[in-house]
Amino acid sequence: MFQGIFQGILHEADSILPFLLVTVAMGGWAGWMAARAVALAWRPYLACLPALLGVAAAVRFIHFALFSGTLLSVPYFAIDALVVLAIGSAAFRVTRARQMTTQYRWLYARTGPFTWRERPDAGRP
C-alpha cells in the first residue's frame, strides 16, 4: 500500500526499494560525507551546494544505469536533490556544532546536535 501511494511521485520504479537504496542510503551517505568534508575544511555552507547537487546528479545516473530510470527528469532529480540536500545540510550542521564546541570549548557550549551557544562566562577576565 505504501509503495503504491508514492510510486510516480517519489520514485518511478515499481518498487520503492531502488529509491531507498540509491537515493536515501547511497546518496544520503555520499551527501553526508561531502558536506562533512566541507565543514571540516571550515568552508561556508554555500560551498556544500555544488557538491551536493553533484551527488544528486550521480544518484539520478545510477537510477538510469541500473534501474532503467529516466536520466533527464526534472521532477525526479528534484526529489533526489531534496533528499541529498536535507541529509547533507544536517551533516554540515552537526559537524560545525561539534567543531565549534571542541575547538573553542571555552567560548561555546553545545545545546543540541545542531546548535551551540556562547558560554555565559566567555570572554570575561
N, C-alpha and C positions, 0 to 999 in steps of 0.2 A: 504494500500500500504506500509506504513512504517513498519508495523509488518511483512509483507511478505519478506521484504528485509533482515532483521536481524534474522529471525527465522532460527535456526540451527547454527547461528554464535554466537549471544549473549545469546540466550535462546533456550531451547529445547521444550517448550510448544507451543500449537497452538496460544496462545495469549501472548502479551508482558506484560500483567498485573501482572502475578506472578513474572516476573523479576523485574518490577518496584517496586512492593510491598515488596518482600522479600529481593532482593539484594540491591536495591537502598535505599528504605525507612528504612526497619528494619536493614539491615546490615550496611547501612550508619550511622544510628543513633547509633548503638552499637559500630561501629568503631570510631565515633566521641567521644563518651563518654570514650572509653578505652584509646584513645590517649590523650584526655584531662586529664584523671587521671594520666597518666604517666608524662605529662608536669607539672601538679600541684605538683607532688612529686619531681620536679627538676631532674628527671632522663633524661639520654640522649635519643636521638631519636631511637637508636637501641633497646632500651627496649620496644618500641612500636611493633616491628615486630612480636614477638611471640604472643602477644595479638591480633594483627590484623589478623594474619594467623589463629588463633583460632576462631575468629569471622567469617572468610571466611569459615572455615570448618563447623561451625554451620549453616551458610546460605546454604551451599550445602546439609546438612542434612535436613533442613526444605524443600528445594525443593524436596528431595527424599521422605520425610514422608508425605507431604501434597499434592504435585502435581505430584507424580509418576515420578520424575526426576531420572536421573542416579546418584547414590551416588558416585561411584569411577570413575569420569570422569575428566581427567586432563585438557582438554580444558575448560570445564565449571567451574571447580574450579579456573583455572587461571583467567577467566573473573570475577568471584566473588571476587577473591583476589585483582585484579587490582582496582575494584570499591571501595572495603573496604579500601585498602591501600591509594588510592587517597584521599578519604574523611578523613581518619584518619590522613594522613600527613598534610592536610590543618588544621585540628583541632589542631594538635600539634603546628604548626607554629603560628596560631592565638593566642593560649593560651600562648605560650612562648613570643610572642611580647607584649601581654598585661602584662605579669608578669614583663618583663624587664623594661617596661616604667612606671609601677606603683610602683614596689618595689624600683627601682633605678631611680626615676624621675629626680634627679639632674644630673645623668650621661647620660641618654638616652632619646631621643625623638622619638616618633612614626612617621614613614614615610609612612605607609600604613597598611593594615590589616595583612600582613605577615612579615613586616620588621620594623626595628628601626635603628637609627644611634646615634653615640656619639654626645652629645651636644658640640658646639664649645668651650664653656667656662668650660667644665667639667675638674675637677682635678686641676684647677688653683686657687691659693690663692687670 
